Amino acid sequence: MGTLQSLLRIPSGRRGKWVVLAVWLIIGLFAFGTASKLYNVEQNNADAYLPHSAQSTQIIDYLEHAPGAPPNTDAATVLYLDSAGISAADRARVQSDIAAYQSTVPGVSGTVRELAPSSDGQALAVAVPVHIPVSGNFDFDPAMNAIKAVAEPGGNIDQGSLKVYIAGGFALDDAANGAFNGLDSKLLFFAGAVVIIILLITYRSPILWLFPLLSGVFALQLAQAIMYQLVEHANVVVSGQSGGILTVLVFGVGTDYALLLVARYREELHNYEDKHEAMRVALGRSSPAVIASALTVMLATLGLLVSQLASNVGLGKIGAIGVACSLLAMTTLLPALLVIAPRGVFWPTVPRYGADSHERVGVWGRVSALVGRAPRRVWTATALLLVVLSFGLLDLHSGEIPTAQSFSGTPAAVTAQQQLEQHYPDNGTEPVQVLASASTESQVSSILHSESGLAAGTTGGYVAVPLGDRVYFQVSMSEAADTPAASATVSRLRTELAAVPAADALVGGTTAIDIDDEASAAHDRDWVIPIVLAISFVILTILLRALLAPLLLLGSVILSYLAALGVAAFVSDEVFNRPTEDNSYPLFVFIFLVALGIDYNIFLMTRVREETQRIGTRPGILRGLTVTGGVITSAGFVLAATFAVLTTLPLTQFLQIGFAVAFGVLLDTLLVRTVLVPALCYDVGRHIWWPSRLSRDPLPTEPEPVAVGEG
């Protein structure tokens, strides 16, 4: 720790501050150009994130390398709808368009074909298959623009009595891909704006907000540059989701650390006339909490390394790197900028040397007084409220989000898909893929034709391609790929084909990917959650040098998480009309809320322990709450607001995660960390430090209560 403290003195030194600033300018010079490339290497395809042991992944890998295997395609289905009935002119138009698709769409794979007319006689549909590379990013725009140029001349779907819609997997994937376009810059803009507004409100200074913001920008650029290098040279998978979370995480936790440091620096400026000495002391006293907090979040996100999903593993690495870069920036660059600036940077409330910085006034003085008067009633009431909020978990339904609900709005592709399913109810959006031994082709084919959930008997509904000692089957489904019926069909197929001797059958496709994703998510929850809880407990135990306090704090974090998840599930179902949450949703919310909840525990309890050593446990709790309540609340508002930025994106998974984490952080900072935890600790008294010496030897100034719980 001595070496660390020596290093931390550098940013506060008269010459060291300039060295630190120069180093960060050099880092920025190299990082800024590289960071912008991270978006170009993000991967959102199934092969990039599913485990290689999954059947759906094994089929993708096999088809990528098998000679003669059909190319991986994604079909756009163009629907021609005439409510008066399909006319001869409509049929001629469709035939003309088929020829145009075949000749003008880049990457068109195989034959563009017309489906059978709809049973109601009002619609014709054309399937336009487009080759999609299995690995790497794919630009949907050229093919999609070419399809639109033919189907929607002038960008108009209304063409006389004929309406034309572009549906199918390709159109939906294009819409999802489009949601990620410009994501990083959009998040950076909104997160930066949110941080500026909240820092202006917090500091009431026209200048001070600039230093945490600049430090956050440098931290983000460094994190993105490092991640780009890891993607390029270490095969780390970064998805659009994890790339977006990186932005809000760096700004959120970085600003939290900045608030803690600036608050302590402001406090020490009352005690030291020399701003360099004030910063040295502020860094020395705040750094244990900041470092422990950062380590907690880093290790918690690294708990995702045991995940079966490569995208989760990538998120674990990207989260840890992002927090590490935030920690580095806020403990080096920010202090250097603050001591380079004059004391007047705090204007209009400039901290004056010799003035009292611990006035027991304001809302947190009143809250601490309430805690001291009736601690047991306070913590039992707040705990009961959290339990009630947890009942919203009855609305939690994690799984694969249906396609129509995967967007927070209703893009044209979703409207088109709804029209397609209305007029072609038996046309599944994606086929089932089966790979089996060639020696069992007849048995496997018989199963595929007899399965009621498949449409093997329809035109083009059944394809069998010999691939040496294996046969690849592609069979249309009777239900849309994202329905429970389709999932049941794939599950039955896997069971039936597994019973065929020597078939060594694999079942893949979109529905199978969803099933494999759900299985992996269940595995991750069973492993990652206990690991994160164990990591948090160990760090709290080391930091507080006690066992009982960490157990109480961890219990409060879990209860807060359950309450936040309950409210978020209720809101998603009843307000957002999105009753299904993504498979990884509970785990992601757990990672961020528990890790960040421990953050605020650390901010509070390290100060409480510091005060306890001077004035005793119960007075120390009240003093710690009074002086940190405002900082924790401000930090919570910043973090909640940055995560809330995710709700502005057009994808349901971001909407749900953003709301859940934002609400959970506010719940934690306004109720749990600043009311429940202090009241519970005050009720228990010095025994929270068990088995350390603080639990046995009360200071002379510490009052012994007559009745525990009423102070």
N, C-alpha and C positions, 0 to 999 in steps of 0.2 A: 504493500500500500504506500510505503514511503516513496518508492520510485514513481508510482502513479501521481502522488501529490506533487512531486517535483515537476513532472511533465505538465500538470495542470497549472503550475505557476507561470509557465511560458506565456500563455495568452494575456496574462495580467501584467507582464513585465513591461518596462518602459521601452526596451528594444524588442523583446519577444513578440509584442503585439504586431509590430511591422513585419517580422519574419513570418508569423502565422498568416497574415493577410497576403503576403507575397506568395506563399506556398499555395493558398487556396485559389489565387488568381491563375497560377500555373495549372492547377488541377482543372479549373474551369475551362481554360484554354484548350486542353486536350479532351475533356469530357463532353463539352457541348456538341462537338461534331459527331461523336460516336453515339451519344444518347439518342439522337433523333432516328437512328437506324433500328432501334429496338422493335418498333411497330412492324417493320418489314420482315422480322423473323418470328413473329408470333404465330403459333400453330393452334388451329381450332378443329382439326379433323380427328376422327375417332382413333385412328392408328397412333396418333401422337400422345393420347392420354390414357387409353385403356391398357390394362396389363396384358403382357404377351401371352399369358396363360388363358385368357378369355377366348372362347370359341370364335367370336366375331372378329377378334384381332388376328387369330391364326388364319382365318380365311383370307383376310386382307393381305397379310404377309405372303401367303401362298400364291395368290393371284398376281401379286406384284412381281414374283420371280419365276413363275412357271412358264415355260415356253408354250406359246399357243393359247395362253389364257386370254379370255375376253377382256378388253380394257375396262377399267373402272369408270362407270358412267353415272351421270345424274340427269334425269329427264325433266325437261320443261313440258308441261301439258297445256297446249293452247286450246281453250274452250270457246267454241263459236255457238252463241245462244240466240235463238230467234223464238220469242214467245208465241208468234203466230204459226210456228212450225217451220222446219227446215225446208227451204225452197230449192229449185234447180239452180238458181243464181247463187244461193249460199254454197251448194255443193261445188259449183264451178270455182267459186272464190277459194274454197278450202284446197282444192286440187292445185290451183295456182300458187297458193301460199306454201304448200308442201314442197313444190319444186324450188321456191325461193329459199325456204329454210335449208334445204339440202345443199344449195349452192352458195349461200351467203353467210351462214352461221359458222364462226371460227370454232374448230375443235369438234364439229358434229361427228358423232361416232355411229357407224352403221347406217341403217336406213331410217329416214323420217317416215313414220307410218300413221295412218288414220285408224282410230279406234272404231269399233262398231257404233252406229248411231245410238243415242240414249233411248231408253224404253219409252219415254214420254214424247219422243219425236221432236223435241225442241232443241236438241244440242248435237253437235259434232265435236270431236276432240282429236287433236293431233299430238303425238308424242315426239318430242325433239330430243334425242339422246346426245349429251355432250360429254366428251372425255374429261375426267377429273383426275389429275395425278394423285397417287396415293399419299405421297409425302410432299412436304413443302406447301407454301402458300399458293392459292389459286386466285387469279383475278377473274371474277365473274362478269365484269362489266362488258368486255368486248362481245361475248356470246349473247348476253342478255340484251344489249343494245341492238344487236342484229335481229334478234327475235322480235323485239318491240318495233323495229323499223318496218317489219313485214306485217305483224299482227295489229299494231296500233299506229297506222300512219298518221302523223301529226300529233301523236300522243293522245289520241282520243279513242276510248273503248266503245263509245256509241257511234255506230256507223250505219245510219238509217235504222231499219228494224233489227239489225244485227248488233249484238254486243259481243265483244271479244275480251276474254280474260286470259292471263298467263298464270297458270297454277303449277302444281307439281313440286317435287323435291328441289329441283334446280332453282325455281323462283323463290321458294321459301329460304333456301340456303343463301341465295343472293340477298334477300332482305335482311337475314341475320348478319351476313358479312358486312352489309352496308351500315348496320348499326354500330360496327366497330370502327368504321372509317372516321378518322379525325378524333377518335376517342381520347387519345392522350392529350392532345392540345385542348380539347373541350374541358376535360377534367382539370387540367392545369389552370385554365382560365377561371373556371368556377371556384375551384378550391382556393386559388390565390385571392379571388375577390372576397370569398367568405372569410378567409384569414384576415385580410385587411380590415374588413368591417368590424369583426369582433375585436381585433387588437385596438382599433381606434376607440371602440366603446370601453374596452378594458383599461387602456392606458390614458385615454383622453389627451393624447399627445399627437400633434400633427407630424411628428418625425419618428418617434420611437418604434412604431409598427414596422418601419422599413427594415430594421436590422434582423428581426426574426424571419421576415419574409425572404430577404436576400439569402440568409443562411439556409432556409428551406429549399430555395431554388437550387443552390449549389449542391445540397445534399441529394436532391432528386436527380440532378444531372449526373452526379457521380454514381449513384445507384443504378441508373439506367445504362450508363456506359459499362459498368462492371457486368451487369446482366447480359448485355449484348455480347461481351467477350465470352461469357460462360455458355451462351447459346451456340456461339460459333465454334468454340473449341472444346467444350465439355458436354455437349449434347443435352444441355438442360432445356426442358420444355417450358416455354412461356406462352400462355394463352392470352386472348384478349381480356378475359376476366381478371387474371392475375396481374396483367400489365396495368389495368385500370385501378385495381386495389392498391398497387404499389404507390401510385400518385397520392391517393387520399391517405394512405398509411404514413408516408414520409411527411406530408404536410401536417397530418393530425398529431402524431407522436412528437414530431420535431417541435411544433408549436407548444405542446405540453411542456416539454423540457425547457423551452425558452421561457415560458411563463414562470416556471419554478425558479430558474436561475435569475431572471430579472427581478422577481419579487424578493429573493434573498439578497441580491445586489443592492436593491433600493433600501432594504432594511439595514445593511451594513454601511451604507453611505451616511446613515445617521450616527454611526459609531466611529467612523474613520474619516478624517479630513482628506487623506490621500485616496483618490479613486482607485489607484492601482492596488493599494493595500486592501481596500474594501472588496475589490473583485477577487483578490487572492483568498480572502477569508470566505467570501460567498461561494467560490468554487469548491473550496475545501469542505465546507459544511453541506452544500447541496449535492455535490458529486456522488456521495455514496447512494443517495436515494435515486438519482438520475441513472447511474450506472446499473444499480440493482433492477430498476424498472426496465431499462433497455434489455438487460440480460434475460429478464423474465419473458418479455415479448419475443425476443429472438429465439430463446430455447423453446418457447411454446409453439412458435411457427415451425421451428425445426422438428417438432414432434410429427409434423406431416411427412417427414422422410420415411416413415414406416407405412405410408399410404400405398395402396395398390395402383392408384391413379397417378400417372406421370404428371398430369397437370397440377395435382395437389402437391406432389413432391417439388415441382417447380415453384409453386406458390410459397411453400415452406422456405425454399432458398431465397426467393425474391423478397419475401417479407423480412427474413433475418438480415439480409444485406441492406434493405431499405432502412431498417431501424438502426443498424450499425452506422450507416452513413449519416443519419439524423443525429445520433449520439455524437459522432465525431464533429459534425458541423456546429452543434449547439454547445459543445464544451471547448471548442477552439476558436472557430471563426466568430461566433456571436460574442463571446467575451472580449475578443480582440477589437471588434467593431465598437463595443460599448465603451471600452477604456480609451479608444482613439477619440471618441466623441466627448464633448464636454459634459459636465454634470447637468447642464441646462437642457440636455436632450429629453429630460423628463418633464419639461415645461408643459402645462402650467403648474403641476404639483412637484416642484423640484425638492428632492430630499435634502434637508439642511443638516449639517454636522452639529451634533449635540442635541437635536430635537428627539423627543420620545417617539419611537416607531411602534410601540406596543399598546397604544390606547385601546382599552376594552370598550369599544363603541361599535356601532353598526349592527347589521343583521346577524353576523356570526357571533358577536358578543351576546346577543339576545338568545341565539340558538344554544350556545354553550351554557348559558344560565338555565335554560329549560332542561337541558340534559342533566345538569347538576341537581335540579330540584326533584325531578321524577324520572330517573333513568329507566327503571323497570317498566313503567307504563309507556314510555316513549319507544323502547325497543320492541316490546311485545305488540304494540299497536302497528308499528311499521312492518314487523315480520308478518303479522296477520294480513296486512294489506298485500304484501308480496305473494302470500299463499293464495289469496283470492285472485290476484292477477294471473297466477299460474294456471288457473282453470281454463284459460284460453287455449291451453295445449290440446284440449279436446277438438279444436279446429285445425290442428296440425296434421297435414297429410303430405308427407314427403314422398316423392316419386319422380317420374319423368313428366315434366310439364307438357301438356298437350300443345300441339303446334299452334293452334289458334290463340292460346293463352300465353305463348312464350314472348309475345311482344306487349309492351305496356299500352301501345295504341293498336290500331288496326290497319297495317300496311296493305297495299293493293294485293300482294301475294296471298295474304290470309283471306281477304274477301273473295279472291279468285278460287282459292282452295275450297271455301265453303260452297261456292256455286258448283264447282266440279263434283263435290261429294253429294250435293243435292240431286244432280242430274245423272251421276254415275255412282250410285251408292255401293255398288259391288266392285268398284275399281280402287284398290288399295293404293296409297301414295307411293309405297316402296315395295319391291318384291322381297321374298325370302331367298336367301342364298344357302345352298347345301353343298358340302364337299364330302364325298364318300369314296370308298374303295371301288374300283371298276368291277371287281368280281361280284359285287352285291348290287349292281345297277338295277336289275329287275326288281329286287325286293324294295330298294329305296324308292324307285319310281312308283311302285304299287302303293306305298304309304303316302307319297305325295299326291297321288291322284285320288286317294280315298279320304284324305283329310278334309273335313268340312270347312275349315277355316281358310283353305286355299282355293284358288280358282284356276287349277291346272288345266281344266277342260276348255277354257276360253281361248279366243284367237290370240296367239302370242303370249299366252299365260304360262306356258311351260317350255323351258329351254334346257337341253342337256348337252354339255360339251365335254368330249373325252380329253383328258389331260394325262396321257401315259397310264400309270397304274391308278389314277384317280378320275372321278367324273364330277364335273361341276354342274349343279342344277340351279336354275333361277326360275322361281315360281311366283306368280301373282297372288296377292292376298285378297280375301273376300272382304276384309275390313281395313280401314285406314290404319297405317302403321303405328300411330300413337294411341290407339284405343286399348282398353283392357282385353277386349276379345282377341286382338292381334297378339298381345303378350301371352294369353292363354294358349293360342295356337302354337306359338314358337316353343313354349314350355312343353306342350304335348309332343310336338315333333322331336324335341331333344330326348324325351323319355322313350318314345317309340323307336327312334333310330339307334339309341344306345343299346336297345335290346337285340338289334340285328347282329349276329355273330360276324366278326371280322370286318364290319362296315367301317369302323373307325370314323364315324360320321361327325361332321361339324355343321352347326346351324348358325348362320350369320345374317347380316342385313340390318336395316335401321332398327327394327323392333328388338332384335337380338342384342344390338349395341346398348339399347336402353336397359334391357334386363341385366346385362353384364355390368353396366354402370351402377345399377342399383345394388347388385351384389357386392361390388367393390366399395361402395359408399357404406354399406352395413359393416364390412370388415374394418374400414377406417374408423368408424365411430367406436367400435369395440376396442380398438388399440390406441388410437390417438388421444381420446378423452382421458383415460387413466394416466397416460404418460404426461400430459399437460398438467393434470392435477398434482402428480408427484413432483414434477419440476417446480411448480409454483410453491408447493409446501416446503421443499428443500431450501429454496432461495429465501423465503420468509423466515424459516428457522435460523438460517445462518445470519441474516440481517438483524433480526430481533433478538437472537440468542435466547429463544424460548420455544416451547412446544405448544402450550395452550393457546396463546395469541394466534399463531398461524392456523390452528385448527378452527378457531372461531372466525377468523377472516376468510378462510377458504369456504366455510359454510355459508357465510354471507354472500360471497361471490356466486356460489352455485344457486342459491335462492334467488339472487338478482337475475341471473341468466334465465332461470325457468320462468320468472315473471315476465321478463322482456320477450322471451320466445312465445309465451302465451298471448301477450297483447299483440305481438306482431302477427301471429297466426290468425287471431281473430280479425285484425284489421285487413289482412290480405284476403281473407275469405269474404268478410261482410262489406268492406269499403272498396278495396281494389278489385273485387270480383275475380280473384285469382286463388281458388281453393287449394291448388296443388303447389307445393314448394319443391324446388330442385332437390335431388338426392343428397347433394353435399351441403345443402343450406343449413341444417342444424349444426353440422360440424364447423362450418365457417363462422357462424354466429358464435358458437362456443369458443373457438380459438380467439376471436377478437374481444369478445366481452369478458371472458375469464382473464386473459392476459392483460387487457387494459384495466379491468377491475382490480387486479392485483397491483397494477401501476398506482392507482389512487390510494390503495391500502398502504403502499410503500411511502408515498408522499406524506400521508397522514401519520403513520405509525413511527416512521423514523424521527419525525419532529416530536411526537409524543414521548418517545424513549429519551430523546435529548433533553426535553423539559423535565421528564421524570427524574433523571439523575440530578437535577438541580432543586426541584421543588416537590417531588413526590408524584405518585401515579395519578391520583384523581385530579389534583390541580394541574398536573402535566397534560392530562387528557383535555381539560377545558382550555388550557393555554394553546395546546397544539391545534385544537379545532378552531379557535379564534383566529390564529395567525395563518392557518393553511386553508380555511374554508373558502375564502375568496379565490385563492389560486386554483384550488381543485375545481371549483365551480366554473371559473373562466376556462380552465383546461378542458373541462367536460363540454362546455359549449363549443369550443373550437373543434374538438374531435367529433362531436355529434354533427356539427354543421358540415365538416369536410366529408364525413361518410354520407350525410344526407344528399350531397352532390350526386351520388350514385343514382338517386331516385329520378334524376332528370334525364337519364339515358333510356332509350326506347326498348329495353329488354327487361322482362319480368324478373329474371334472376338478380339483376342489379337493383331493381326497385325493391325487392323483398329484403335483400341483404342490407342495402342502404338504410331502409326504414328500421329494420330490427336492431342494427348496431347503433344507429343514431338514438333511437328511443332508449335502448339499453344503457348507453353511456349517460344520457340525461338522468335516467332513473338511478343509476349508480352514484352519480355525483351530487344530485339534489336530495336524495333520500337515504340511500344505503351508506355511502361513505361518510356523509356529513351529519347523519342523524342516527341510523341504526347502529353502526359500528361504535361511535363514541359512547352512546348510551349503554350498549352491551358491555363494553370494556369498563366503563365507569361503574356499572352494577357489580361486575366481578371484582373490580379493584386490583390491588397489586398482584393478585394471583394470576393475572393474565401473563405475567413474566415467568411463570413456572417453567422449568425448575431453576432459573437463574437466581442470582443473589438478590435482584430487585424484588423477587416475590417473597423473600423472607425477612428482609431488613427495611422496614419503612423509614423514610427520612423523618426527622423530628417535625418538619413542617407539614407532613401529610396527615390529614385528619382521619381518625378511625371512625367509620359510621356506626351509629347505634343499630340501625337496621339496614342491611344490604339491600340496595334497590331504591332507597329514597334519599341517598347521599347524606 
